[in-house]
Amino acid sequence: MTFRDTFLLAICIGTVAASWTPVKTITDDTPMTLKFALRSITPLKDLDAKLMAVSDPDSPKRGQYYTLAEVNTLTGNPKAAARVKTWLESNGASNVYAHGGPTYVSATLTAVQVRQLLQTTVS
């Protein structure tokens, strides 16, 4: 498995809505907080089956809903979170933390770090 296969990065790509007004110019040292969404360790078909089992009126598991901690255990990916955290920290990110299972890793980088790390443009 490659590093790229370990996590999904959600980036919104598109044009800015015509009604939006820029409020700040992005400079190289502008801090940016990014959130990386990690792949679940539980296959989606298994999650779907678990969801349907507690929702199906004919299921013996009907109404036995999952707690947040149980959902986090099912969907979290601690190994991927650790790898992404290490990668971000080794590239100068600050405020790096995993959360939601962990299903996400958040970090603060400067605009220039984002450009270099993700090989993209930021404006």
Salt bridges, closest charged atoms under 4 A:
ASP28 OD1 - ARG115 NH1 2.68
ASP46 OD1 - LYS45 NZ 3.95
